[in-house]
Amino acid sequence: MRGRLLIVVTRAWAVLLTVIVVAGCARAPVRPQAYGPQVGIASWYGPKFHGRRTASGEVYDMHQLSAAHRTLPLGSWVQVTNLENGRSIQVRVNDRGPFVRGRIIDLSYAAAQSLGMVRQGLARVSVWPLQAPPSRLAGSPRAYTLQVGAFSAEGNALTMKSRLDGVTSGAYISKIGVDGQTYYRVRVGNFDNREAARRVALQLATHGYTVILIDE
């Protein structure tokens, strides 16, 4: 039996298979805040800290686009450009760090992956503070992921992830709290273009999965 592929543009907080489509704000260029750009070394942090509380009080999710910075306001957005390959992405500052001398920003695994710096661990980057979140920025790079299920019981999510591991790579569980309830979202991949995400989604649909393509 074939599954379904639902091409849906959603906000990152979507947690259930019934997704509300939200219209984005009009996009406009913005100028940096008074902090100004920084150039230096970026690092990334992942599994060891996954699920722990950040300095903002949020739970760190290595599969989301976030970063730690020593001085920028928590909740602010920055554009990070890998000066070694030209890749650029916007991330939200929700943690403090890095605390290693000579490093200016510590990126989540997903952000480091998007910038192509996971393998080497470090990269020379520019960090540009922004006055608005990515949904309001002209020409913002996009991030896509596939959601295959959302469960209130972690065991059910683990079972589905195990099944997915036999079909494709890159499956993971992202935990989120909504109105006091914890949900375990089963997702696949972090794609930087829609067509790549769509190809994997169609593959999963042929194996009977109902897939939501999420534009984050």
N, C-alpha and C positions, 0 to 999 in steps of 0.2 A: 504494500500500500504506500502510495506516495505521500510525502508530507507537503507542507505549504511554505512558500517563501513570502514573507510580508515585508515589502519595501516601505519602511516607515522612517520619517525624520523625526527624532525625538530629542528631548533634553536628557542630560546625563543621569537625572534622578529617576528615570523610568525603571520600575522594578517588577511589573507584572506583564503577562502576555497580552493583556488588554492595555494598549498604550494610547494615551491621549496625545494627539498631534498638536504641538504648540507652535504658533507662528512666531518666528524670530523677529527681533527688533530690526529696524532699518540700519543698514551698515554704513558707517562713516569713518573716515580716517581720524585718528586721535593723536595727540601729542604726548610725549613722555612727561611724567611727573618731574618735580624738581630734583629728585634723586639722581637723575642722569644715568647714562649707560656705564656699565663696568665691563672690563675685559680681563679674563683670567682663566683659571682651571676649574672645570666642572667635574664632579664625580657622581656616582649614583649609589643608591641603597635599595635593597630588595628583601629577599625571604627572611632574613634575620629579624627584620623590623615589621614585617607584614602582620597586620592585625593589632599592632600596638597603638597606643594613644600618641598623637602628635602634640606639639606645643599648643595648637589651636583647640585641642580637645577632640578633634576628629580621629577616627580610626584610620591608620595608615593602610592604604590599598595600593600595593605596588603596581597594579594594573591600571590605575588611573593616572591622569596627567597632573602631577603635582611636584612641588619642590620645597626644599628647606633653604632658608637664607638667614643670615645673622641679624640683619637690621631692617629689611623691608617689612612693611605692615603685614600682619597675617591676614589672609584673604585677598591680598592684592595680586594682580596679574603681571607677568613679565613675558617678554619675548626673548627666547634663548636661541642663539644661532651658533651652530658648530662651525667655527672658522676654518676647520680642516677639510670639510666637505660641502659647506654651504647650506646644509639642511637647517630649517628653522621651525620652531613650534612655540605656541603659547602655553604656559603652565600657571597654576595658581599656587601661591606661597601659603602653605598651611603648617609649616614646621620650622624649627630653628636648627641651624647648622650651615655648612659643615664646620667641624671644630678641629680640622687639620690645617695647619698653617699653609698658606699659599693657594687655598681653594676658595672660590667665591660662591658656589652654589652646589647643592646636593640634589640630584634629580631622582624621581621615581624610576623604577625599571621601565615602565611604559614610555616615559619621556626619553630616557636614554636610548631605548630601542628605536624610537622615532628619529632620533638624532644620529643614529648609526654609531654609537660609542659604547655599546654593551661589552663587546669583546675586549677592547683595550682598557676599559674602566675609567679612563680620564680623557678629557678633550679640552682644547683651548676654545673658549666660547666668548660671545658678547651677551650681556644681560641688559635688556632695555625695559625699564618699568613702564607700564601702560596705565591709562586712566579709565579703561573700560574692559570688560570681559571679552573673550574672543567673538561672541555672537554679535558684537557691535563693531568689530574691526573689519576694515576693507581688506579683502584678499586673505583672510585668515586660513591657515592650513587646516584641513579637516582630519578627523580621526574616526574610524569606523570599527565597530565590533558587531558580533552576531550573538544574539540572545536566544537560547534554545529552551530555557525554562526558568521559572522562579518558584521557590518552595519555602514554606515556613519551617520545614523539617530539614535539618542539614543532611541527614541520612539519605533522603530522597535525592538531594542535589549531588551527593557523592556517587550514588548509584548511576545517575544520568551521566556524570562526568566520566565514570569508568566505561560506560557504553560508548561514549563519544571518542575516548582514547583509542578504541578499536577501529574507528572510521577516519579520524583526522588528528592532526597535531594542534597544539595551542589551546586546548580546552582548559578552563579554570573556573573557580568559584569566587564570586565577588559578593561580599556580605554588606548589607545596608539596613539601616533602621528607619522605619517610617511609622510615626504615631505610636511609638513604644513597641512596635512589632519588628522582629528581625526577619529579613528575607535573605535567602541564599540564591543568587542569580547564577545560572550556568551559562557561561559565555565562551566564545571561541575567537581568538585572534585579536590583534590590534593592527588594523590596516590603514595605510595612508591614502588609499584611493578606493572609490566606491566599486569599481569594476572588479578589483581583486577580491573584495569582500563578497560581492555578488556571486562570483564563481564558486567560492567555497560554500556559500549559502545554498546554491543550487545542488551542489554535491550532497550536502546534508539532507536536503529535501527529498532526493531520490532514495535515501535510506529511511524515509518515514518520519523525519523530524519536522516540526513546525518551527520555522526560523524567522526571527525579527532582525532586520538589518537596522542598526542604530547609528545615527549620525551624532557624534558627541562633540 
